[in-house]
Amino acid sequence: MEIIRDLLSKGAEGIILGCTEIPLLVKKEDVDVQLLDTAIIHSEAALKTSVN
């Protein structure tokens, strides 16, 4: 949370949760900024690719 607060103070508009364990620790209820979970992003992209 300290790192997220630091990034927000420097102007970050979103936070990339780029490790599979981080979304287990940081939830959208914990912050007032958009969280981007790369595991979900990749899963959704794989699903869209496989369906088309």
C-alpha distance matrix in Angstrom:
0.0 3.8 5.4 5.0 6.1 8.5 9.8 10.5 12.2 14.3 15.4 13.6 15.0 13.3 11.0 13.0 12.1 14.8 15.0 16.5 14.2 10.8 12.1 12.8 9.3 7.8 10.5 11.9 12.3 8.6 8.6 11.7 12.0 13.9 12.5 15.1 15.6 18.2 19.8 20.8 21.8 24.0 25.4 26.5 28.0 29.9 31.2 32.4 34.1 35.8 37.1 38.6
3.8 0.0 3.8 5.5 5.1 6.2 8.7 9.9 10.6 12.6 14.5 13.5 15.7 14.7 12.6 14.8 14.4 16.6 17.0 19.0 16.8 13.6 15.4 16.3 12.7 11.5 14.3 15.3 15.6 11.9 11.3 13.8 14.0 16.2 15.2 17.6 18.4 20.5 22.5 23.7 24.5 26.5 28.2 29.3 30.6 32.5 34.0 35.1 36.6 38.5 39.9 41.2
5.4 3.8 0.0 3.8 5.5 5.0 6.2 8.6 9.9 10.7 12.7 11.1 13.7 12.5 10.1 11.9 12.0 13.8 14.6 17.2 15.6 12.3 14.4 16.0 13.0 11.5 14.5 15.3 16.5 13.1 11.9 14.1 13.3 14.9 13.6 15.4 16.4 18.0 20.3 21.8 22.1 23.9 26.0 27.1 28.0 30.0 31.8 32.7 34.0 36.0 37.6 38.7
5.0 5.5 3.8 0.0 3.8 5.4 5.1 6.1 8.6 9.9 10.7 8.7 10.6 9.3 7.3 9.9 10.5 13.0 14.5 16.7 15.5 11.8 12.9 15.0 12.2 9.8 12.0 12.2 13.5 10.4 8.6 10.4 9.5 11.2 10.4 12.7 14.2 16.4 18.8 19.7 19.9 22.2 24.2 24.9 26.0 28.3 29.8 30.5 32.0 34.2 35.4 36.5
6.1 5.1 5.5 3.8 0.0 3.8 5.5 5.1 6.2 8.7 10.0 9.3 11.3 11.2 10.3 13.4 14.2 16.8 18.3 20.4 18.9 15.2 16.2 17.9 14.8 12.3 14.1 13.8 14.3 11.1 8.9 10.2 10.2 12.9 13.0 15.8 17.6 20.0 22.5 23.1 23.3 25.8 27.7 28.1 29.3 31.7 33.1 33.6 35.4 37.6 38.7 39.7
8.5 6.2 5.0 5.4 3.8 0.0 3.8 5.5 5.1 6.5 9.0 8.9 12.0 12.2 11.3 14.0 15.2 17.2 18.8 21.5 20.2 16.7 18.2 20.1 17.1 15.0 17.2 17.0 17.9 14.7 12.5 13.4 12.7 15.1 15.0 17.2 19.1 20.8 23.6 24.6 24.4 26.6 29.0 29.5 30.2 32.7 34.4 34.8 36.2 38.6 39.9 40.7
9.8 8.7 6.2 5.1 5.5 3.8 0.0 3.8 5.4 5.1 6.6 5.5 8.8 9.0 8.3 11.1 13.0 14.8 17.1 19.9 19.3 15.7 17.0 19.6 17.1 14.5 16.4 15.9 17.5 14.8 12.1 12.5 10.8 12.6 12.6 14.4 16.6 18.1 21.2 22.1 21.5 23.7 26.3 26.6 27.1 29.7 31.5 31.7 33.0 35.5 36.8 37.4
10.5 9.9 8.6 6.1 5.1 5.5 3.8 0.0 3.8 5.3 5.1 4.7 6.9 8.1 8.7 12.2 14.3 16.8 19.1 21.6 20.9 17.2 17.7 20.2 17.8 14.7 15.8 14.5 15.8 13.4 10.1 9.7 8.4 10.9 12.0 14.4 17.2 19.2 22.2 22.5 21.9 24.6 26.9 26.8 27.5 30.4 31.8 31.8 33.5 36.1 37.0 37.6
12.2 10.6 9.9 8.6 6.2 5.1 5.4 3.8 0.0 3.8 5.5 7.2 9.9 11.7 12.4 15.7 17.8 20.0 22.2 24.8 24.0 20.2 21.1 23.3 20.6 17.7 19.0 17.8 18.6 16.0 12.9 12.4 11.8 14.6 15.8 18.2 20.9 22.8 25.9 26.3 25.6 28.2 30.6 30.6 31.2 34.0 35.5 35.5 37.1 39.7 40.7 41.2
14.3 12.6 10.7 9.9 8.7 6.5 5.1 5.3 3.8 0.0 3.8 6.0 9.5 11.5 12.2 15.1 17.6 19.2 21.8 24.8 24.4 20.8 21.9 24.5 22.0 19.3 20.8 19.6 21.0 18.6 15.4 14.7 13.2 15.3 16.3 18.0 20.8 22.1 25.5 26.1 25.0 27.3 30.1 30.1 30.2 33.1 34.9 34.6 35.9 38.7 39.9 40.1
15.4 14.5 12.7 10.7 10.0 9.0 6.6 5.1 5.5 3.8 0.0 3.8 6.3 9.2 11.0 14.0 17.0 18.9 21.8 24.6 24.6 20.9 21.4 24.4 22.3 19.1 20.0 18.2 19.9 18.0 14.4 13.0 11.1 12.9 14.6 16.2 19.5 20.9 24.4 24.5 23.1 25.8 28.4 28.0 28.1 31.2 32.8 32.3 33.7 36.7 37.5 37.6
13.6 13.5 11.1 8.7 9.3 8.9 5.5 4.7 7.2 6.0 3.8 0.0 3.8 5.7 7.3 10.3 13.3 15.3 18.3 21.0 21.2 17.6 17.9 21.1 19.3 16.2 17.0 15.4 17.5 15.8 12.4 11.4 8.7 9.8 11.1 12.5 15.7 17.1 20.6 20.7 19.4 22.0 24.7 24.3 24.5 27.6 29.2 28.8 30.2 33.1 34.1 34.3
15.0 15.7 13.7 10.6 11.3 12.0 8.8 6.9 9.9 9.5 6.3 3.8 0.0 3.8 7.1 10.2 13.3 15.6 18.8 21.0 21.5 18.0 17.5 20.8 19.5 16.0 16.0 13.7 16.0 15.1 11.5 9.8 6.6 7.1 9.3 10.9 14.5 16.2 19.6 19.1 17.7 20.7 23.1 22.2 22.6 25.9 27.1 26.5 28.3 31.2 31.7 31.9
13.3 14.7 12.5 9.3 11.2 12.2 9.0 8.1 11.7 11.5 9.2 5.7 3.8 0.0 3.8 6.7 9.7 12.2 15.3 17.3 17.9 14.5 13.9 17.3 16.3 12.9 13.0 11.1 14.0 13.2 10.0 9.3 5.6 4.7 5.8 7.2 10.7 12.6 15.9 15.5 14.4 17.4 19.7 19.1 19.8 22.8 24.1 23.8 25.6 28.3 29.0 29.5
11.0 12.6 10.1 7.3 10.3 11.3 8.3 8.7 12.4 12.2 11.0 7.3 7.1 3.8 0.0 3.8 6.3 9.0 11.8 14.0 14.4 11.0 10.9 14.3 13.3 10.3 11.2 10.4 13.4 12.1 9.7 10.4 7.2 6.3 4.9 6.0 8.6 10.5 13.6 14.0 13.3 16.0 18.3 18.4 19.2 21.8 23.3 23.6 25.2 27.6 28.7 29.5
13.0 14.8 11.9 9.9 13.4 14.0 11.1 12.2 15.7 15.1 14.0 10.3 10.2 6.7 3.8 0.0 3.8 5.5 8.8 11.1 12.4 9.5 9.7 13.4 13.1 10.9 12.1 11.9 15.4 14.3 12.7 13.7 10.6 8.6 6.0 4.6 6.2 7.1 10.4 11.4 10.6 12.7 15.2 15.8 16.3 18.7 20.5 21.0 22.3 24.6 26.1 26.9
12.1 14.4 12.0 10.5 14.2 15.2 13.0 14.3 17.8 17.6 17.0 13.3 13.3 9.7 6.3 3.8 0.0 3.8 5.8 7.7 8.6 5.9 6.3 9.8 10.0 8.5 10.1 11.1 14.4 13.3 12.7 14.6 12.1 10.3 6.8 5.7 4.8 6.2 8.4 10.0 10.4 12.1 14.1 15.4 16.4 18.1 19.9 21.1 22.3 24.2 25.8 27.1
14.8 16.6 13.8 13.0 16.8 17.2 14.8 16.8 20.0 19.2 18.9 15.3 15.6 12.2 9.0 5.5 3.8 0.0 3.8 6.7 8.7 7.4 8.7 11.8 12.4 11.7 13.6 14.8 18.1 17.0 16.4 18.3 15.6 13.5 10.1 8.0 6.5 5.4 7.6 10.3 10.2 10.8 13.3 15.1 15.5 16.8 19.1 20.4 21.1 22.9 25.0 26.2
15.0 17.0 14.6 14.5 18.3 18.8 17.1 19.1 22.2 21.8 21.8 18.3 18.8 15.3 11.8 8.8 5.8 3.8 0.0 3.8 5.5 5.6 7.7 9.8 10.8 11.3 13.6 15.7 18.7 17.4 17.6 20.1 17.9 16.1 12.4 10.7 8.2 7.4 7.8 11.1 12.1 12.0 13.7 16.3 17.0 17.6 19.8 21.8 22.3 23.6 25.9 27.5
16.5 19.0 17.2 16.7 20.4 21.5 19.9 21.6 24.8 24.8 24.6 21.0 21.0 17.3 14.0 11.1 7.7 6.7 3.8 0.0 3.8 5.8 6.6 7.8 10.0 11.2 12.9 15.4 18.2 17.5 18.3 20.9 19.0 17.0 13.2 11.6 8.2 7.9 6.4 9.6 11.7 11.4 12.1 15.0 16.3 16.4 18.2 20.6 21.4 22.1 24.3 26.4
14.2 16.8 15.6 15.5 18.9 20.2 19.3 20.9 24.0 24.4 24.6 21.2 21.5 17.9 14.4 12.4 8.6 8.7 5.5 3.8 0.0 3.8 5.7 5.4 7.0 9.2 11.6 14.7 16.8 15.7 17.1 20.1 18.9 17.5 13.8 13.2 10.2 10.9 9.9 12.4 14.8 15.0 15.5 18.2 19.8 20.0 21.5 24.0 25.0 25.6 27.6 29.9
10.8 13.6 12.3 11.8 15.2 16.7 15.7 17.2 20.2 20.8 20.9 17.6 18.0 14.5 11.0 9.5 5.9 7.4 5.6 5.8 3.8 0.0 3.8 5.3 5.2 6.2 9.0 11.8 14.1 12.6 13.6 16.6 15.3 14.3 10.7 10.8 8.6 10.2 10.3 12.4 14.3 15.3 16.3 18.3 20.0 20.9 22.4 24.3 25.6 26.7 28.5 30.4
12.1 15.4 14.4 12.9 16.2 18.2 17.0 17.7 21.1 21.9 21.4 17.9 17.5 13.9 10.9 9.7 6.3 8.7 7.7 6.6 5.7 3.8 0.0 3.8 5.3 5.1 6.4 9.1 11.6 11.1 12.3 15.1 13.9 12.5 8.9 9.2 6.8 9.4 9.1 10.0 12.4 14.1 14.4 16.0 18.2 19.3 20.2 22.2 24.0 24.9 26.3 28.4
12.8 16.3 16.0 15.0 17.9 20.1 19.6 20.2 23.3 24.5 24.4 21.1 20.8 17.3 14.3 13.4 9.8 11.8 9.8 7.8 5.4 5.3 3.8 0.0 3.8 6.0 7.3 10.8 12.3 11.7 13.9 17.1 16.7 15.7 12.3 12.9 10.4 12.7 11.6 12.6 15.6 16.8 16.6 18.5 21.0 21.6 22.2 24.6 26.4 26.9 28.2 30.7
9.3 12.7 13.0 12.2 14.8 17.1 17.1 17.8 20.6 22.0 22.3 19.3 19.5 16.3 13.3 13.1 10.0 12.4 10.8 10.0 7.0 5.2 5.3 3.8 0.0 3.8 6.6 10.3 11.2 9.5 11.8 15.4 15.3 15.1 12.1 13.5 11.8 14.4 14.2 15.3 17.7 19.3 19.6 21.3 23.5 24.5 25.4 27.4 29.2 30.1 31.4 33.6
7.8 11.5 11.5 9.8 12.3 15.0 14.5 14.7 17.7 19.3 19.1 16.2 16.0 12.9 10.3 10.9 8.5 11.7 11.3 11.2 9.2 6.2 5.1 6.0 3.8 0.0 3.8 6.9 8.3 6.5 8.2 11.6 11.5 11.5 8.8 10.9 10.2 13.3 13.9 14.3 16.3 18.5 19.1 20.2 22.4 24.0 24.7 26.3 28.3 29.5 30.6 32.6
10.5 14.3 14.5 12.0 14.1 17.2 16.4 15.8 19.0 20.8 20.0 17.0 16.0 13.0 11.2 12.1 10.1 13.6 13.6 12.9 11.6 9.0 6.4 7.3 6.6 3.8 0.0 3.8 5.3 5.3 7.3 10.3 10.5 10.2 8.1 10.6 10.1 13.8 14.1 13.6 15.7 18.4 18.5 19.0 21.6 23.4 23.6 25.0 27.5 28.6 29.2 31.3
11.9 15.3 15.3 12.2 13.8 17.0 15.9 14.5 17.8 19.6 18.2 15.4 13.7 11.1 10.4 11.9 11.1 14.8 15.7 15.4 14.7 11.8 9.1 10.8 10.3 6.9 3.8 0.0 3.8 5.3 5.7 7.4 7.7 7.4 6.6 9.7 10.5 14.3 15.2 13.9 15.4 18.6 18.9 18.7 21.2 23.5 23.5 24.4 27.0 28.5 28.8 30.5
12.3 15.6 16.5 13.5 14.3 17.9 17.5 15.8 18.6 21.0 19.9 17.5 16.0 14.0 13.4 15.4 14.4 18.1 18.7 18.2 16.8 14.1 11.6 12.3 11.2 8.3 5.3 3.8 0.0 3.8 5.7 7.6 9.5 10.4 10.2 13.5 14.1 17.9 18.6 17.3 19.1 22.3 22.2 22.0 24.8 26.9 26.7 27.7 30.5 31.8 31.9 33.8
8.6 11.9 13.1 10.4 11.1 14.7 14.8 13.4 16.0 18.6 18.0 15.8 15.1 13.2 12.1 14.3 13.3 17.0 17.4 17.5 15.7 12.6 11.1 11.7 9.5 6.5 5.3 5.3 3.8 0.0 3.8 7.2 9.1 10.8 10.2 13.7 14.3 17.9 18.9 18.4 20.0 22.9 23.4 23.6 26.0 28.1 28.4 29.4 32.0 33.4 33.8 35.7
8.6 11.3 11.9 8.6 8.9 12.5 12.1 10.1 12.9 15.4 14.4 12.4 11.5 10.0 9.7 12.7 12.7 16.4 17.6 18.3 17.1 13.6 12.3 13.9 11.8 8.2 7.3 5.7 5.7 3.8 0.0 3.8 5.6 8.1 8.5 12.2 13.9 17.3 19.0 18.4 19.3 22.5 23.4 23.3 25.3 27.8 28.2 28.9 31.3 33.1 33.6 35.0
11.7 13.8 14.1 10.4 10.2 13.4 12.5 9.7 12.4 14.7 13.0 11.4 9.8 9.3 10.4 13.7 14.6 18.3 20.1 20.9 20.1 16.6 15.1 17.1 15.4 11.6 10.3 7.4 7.6 7.2 3.8 0.0 3.8 7.0 9.1 12.8 15.2 18.6 20.7 19.6 19.9 23.4 24.4 23.7 25.6 28.5 28.8 28.9 31.5 33.6 33.7 34.8
12.0 14.0 13.3 9.5 10.2 12.7 10.8 8.4 11.8 13.2 11.1 8.7 6.6 5.6 7.2 10.6 12.1 15.6 17.9 19.0 18.9 15.3 13.9 16.7 15.3 11.5 10.5 7.7 9.5 9.1 5.6 3.8 0.0 3.8 6.4 9.7 12.7 15.7 18.2 17.2 17.0 20.5 21.9 21.2 22.6 25.6 26.2 26.2 28.6 30.9 31.2 32.1
13.9 16.2 14.9 11.2 12.9 15.1 12.6 10.9 14.6 15.3 12.9 9.8 7.1 4.7 6.3 8.6 10.3 13.5 16.1 17.0 17.5 14.3 12.5 15.7 15.1 11.5 10.2 7.4 10.4 10.8 8.1 7.0 3.8 0.0 3.8 6.5 9.8 12.7 15.2 13.9 13.4 17.0 18.4 17.5 18.9 22.0 22.5 22.4 24.8 27.1 27.4 28.3
12.5 15.2 13.6 10.4 13.0 15.0 12.6 12.0 15.8 16.3 14.6 11.1 9.3 5.8 4.9 6.0 6.8 10.1 12.4 13.2 13.8 10.7 8.9 12.3 12.1 8.8 8.1 6.6 10.2 10.2 8.5 9.1 6.4 3.8 0.0 3.8 6.3 9.5 11.8 11.1 11.1 14.4 15.8 15.5 17.1 19.8 20.6 21.0 23.2 25.3 25.9 27.1
15.1 17.6 15.4 12.7 15.8 17.2 14.4 14.4 18.2 18.0 16.2 12.5 10.9 7.2 6.0 4.6 5.7 8.0 10.7 11.6 13.2 10.8 9.2 12.9 13.5 10.9 10.6 9.7 13.5 13.7 12.2 12.8 9.7 6.5 3.8 0.0 3.8 6.1 8.9 8.3 7.7 10.8 12.6 12.5 13.6 16.3 17.5 17.9 19.7 21.9 22.9 23.9
15.6 18.4 16.4 14.2 17.6 19.1 16.6 17.2 20.9 20.8 19.5 15.7 14.5 10.7 8.6 6.2 4.8 6.5 8.2 8.2 10.2 8.6 6.8 10.4 11.8 10.2 10.1 10.5 14.1 14.3 13.9 15.2 12.7 9.8 6.3 3.8 0.0 3.8 5.5 5.5 6.3 8.8 10.1 10.9 12.5 14.4 15.7 16.8 18.5 20.2 21.5 23.0
18.2 20.5 18.0 16.4 20.0 20.8 18.1 19.2 22.8 22.1 20.9 17.1 16.2 12.6 10.5 7.1 6.2 5.4 7.4 7.9 10.9 10.2 9.4 12.7 14.4 13.3 13.8 14.3 17.9 17.9 17.3 18.6 15.7 12.7 9.5 6.1 3.8 0.0 3.8 5.4 4.8 5.9 8.3 9.8 10.3 12.0 14.0 15.2 16.2 18.1 19.8 21.1
19.8 22.5 20.3 18.8 22.5 23.6 21.2 22.2 25.9 25.5 24.4 20.6 19.6 15.9 13.6 10.4 8.4 7.6 7.8 6.4 9.9 10.3 9.1 11.6 14.2 13.9 14.1 15.2 18.6 18.9 19.0 20.7 18.2 15.2 11.8 8.9 5.5 3.8 0.0 3.8 5.5 5.3 6.1 8.6 10.0 10.6 12.3 14.3 15.4 16.4 18.3 20.2
20.8 23.7 21.8 19.7 23.1 24.6 22.1 22.5 26.3 26.1 24.5 20.7 19.1 15.5 14.0 11.4 10.0 10.3 11.1 9.6 12.4 12.4 10.0 12.6 15.3 14.3 13.6 13.9 17.3 18.4 18.4 19.6 17.2 13.9 11.1 8.3 5.5 5.4 3.8 0.0 3.8 5.4 5.0 6.0 8.5 9.8 10.4 12.2 14.1 15.2 16.4 18.4
21.8 24.5 22.1 19.9 23.3 24.4 21.5 21.9 25.6 25.0 23.1 19.4 17.7 14.4 13.3 10.6 10.4 10.2 12.1 11.7 14.8 14.3 12.4 15.6 17.7 16.3 15.7 15.4 19.1 20.0 19.3 19.9 17.0 13.4 11.1 7.7 6.3 4.8 5.5 3.8 0.0 3.8 5.5 5.3 6.2 8.7 10.0 10.7 12.3 14.3 15.6 16.8
24.0 26.5 23.9 22.2 25.8 26.6 23.7 24.6 28.2 27.3 25.8 22.0 20.7 17.4 16.0 12.7 12.1 10.8 12.0 11.4 15.0 15.3 14.1 16.8 19.3 18.5 18.4 18.6 22.3 22.9 22.5 23.4 20.5 17.0 14.4 10.8 8.8 5.9 5.3 5.4 3.8 0.0 3.8 5.5 5.1 6.1 8.6 9.9 10.5 12.2 14.3 15.6
25.4 28.2 26.0 24.2 27.7 29.0 26.3 26.9 30.6 30.1 28.4 24.7 23.1 19.7 18.3 15.2 14.1 13.3 13.7 12.1 15.5 16.3 14.4 16.6 19.6 19.1 18.5 18.9 22.2 23.4 23.4 24.4 21.9 18.4 15.8 12.6 10.1 8.3 6.1 5.0 5.5 3.8 0.0 3.8 5.4 5.1 6.2 8.6 9.9 10.5 12.3 14.4
26.5 29.3 27.1 24.9 28.1 29.5 26.6 26.8 30.6 30.1 28.0 24.3 22.2 19.1 18.4 15.8 15.4 15.1 16.3 15.0 18.2 18.3 16.0 18.5 21.3 20.2 19.0 18.7 22.0 23.6 23.3 23.7 21.2 17.5 15.5 12.5 10.9 9.8 8.6 6.0 5.3 5.5 3.8 0.0 3.8 5.4 5.1 6.2 8.6 9.9 10.6 12.4
28.0 30.6 28.0 26.0 29.3 30.2 27.1 27.5 31.2 30.2 28.1 24.5 22.6 19.8 19.2 16.3 16.4 15.5 17.0 16.3 19.8 20.0 18.2 21.0 23.5 22.4 21.6 21.2 24.8 26.0 25.3 25.6 22.6 18.9 17.1 13.6 12.5 10.3 10.0 8.5 6.2 5.1 5.4 3.8 0.0 3.8 5.4 5.1 6.1 8.6 10.0 10.8
29.9 32.5 30.0 28.3 31.7 32.7 29.7 30.4 34.0 33.1 31.2 27.6 25.9 22.8 21.8 18.7 18.1 16.8 17.6 16.4 20.0 20.9 19.3 21.6 24.5 24.0 23.4 23.5 26.9 28.1 27.8 28.5 25.6 22.0 19.8 16.3 14.4 12.0 10.6 9.8 8.7 6.1 5.1 5.4 3.8 0.0 3.8 5.5 5.1 6.1 8.6 10.1
31.2 34.0 31.8 29.8 33.1 34.4 31.5 31.8 35.5 34.9 32.8 29.2 27.1 24.1 23.3 20.5 19.9 19.1 19.8 18.2 21.5 22.4 20.2 22.2 25.4 24.7 23.6 23.5 26.7 28.4 28.2 28.8 26.2 22.5 20.6 17.5 15.7 14.0 12.3 10.4 10.0 8.6 6.2 5.1 5.4 3.8 0.0 3.8 5.4 5.1 6.1 8.7
32.4 35.1 32.7 30.5 33.6 34.8 31.7 31.8 35.5 34.6 32.3 28.8 26.5 23.8 23.6 21.0 21.1 20.4 21.8 20.6 24.0 24.3 22.2 24.6 27.4 26.3 25.0 24.4 27.7 29.4 28.9 28.9 26.2 22.4 21.0 17.9 16.8 15.2 14.3 12.2 10.7 9.9 8.6 6.2 5.1 5.5 3.8 0.0 3.8 5.5 5.3 6.3
34.1 36.6 34.0 32.0 35.4 36.2 33.0 33.5 37.1 35.9 33.7 30.2 28.3 25.6 25.2 22.3 22.3 21.1 22.3 21.4 25.0 25.6 24.0 26.4 29.2 28.3 27.5 27.0 30.5 32.0 31.3 31.5 28.6 24.8 23.2 19.7 18.5 16.2 15.4 14.1 12.3 10.5 9.9 8.6 6.1 5.1 5.4 3.8 0.0 3.8 5.5 5.4
35.8 38.5 36.0 34.2 37.6 38.6 35.5 36.1 39.7 38.7 36.7 33.1 31.2 28.3 27.6 24.6 24.2 22.9 23.6 22.1 25.6 26.7 24.9 26.9 30.1 29.5 28.6 28.5 31.8 33.4 33.1 33.6 30.9 27.1 25.3 21.9 20.2 18.1 16.4 15.2 14.3 12.2 10.5 9.9 8.6 6.1 5.1 5.5 3.8 0.0 3.8 5.6
37.1 39.9 37.6 35.4 38.7 39.9 36.8 37.0 40.7 39.9 37.5 34.1 31.7 29.0 28.7 26.1 25.8 25.0 25.9 24.3 27.6 28.5 26.3 28.2 31.4 30.6 29.2 28.8 31.9 33.8 33.6 33.7 31.2 27.4 25.9 22.9 21.5 19.8 18.3 16.4 15.6 14.3 12.3 10.6 10.0 8.6 6.1 5.3 5.5 3.8 0.0 3.8
38.6 41.2 38.7 36.5 39.7 40.7 37.4 37.6 41.2 40.1 37.6 34.3 31.9 29.5 29.5 26.9 27.1 26.2 27.5 26.4 29.9 30.4 28.4 30.7 33.6 32.6 31.3 30.5 33.8 35.7 35.0 34.8 32.1 28.3 27.1 23.9 23.0 21.1 20.2 18.4 16.8 15.6 14.4 12.4 10.8 10.1 8.7 6.3 5.4 5.6 3.8 0.0
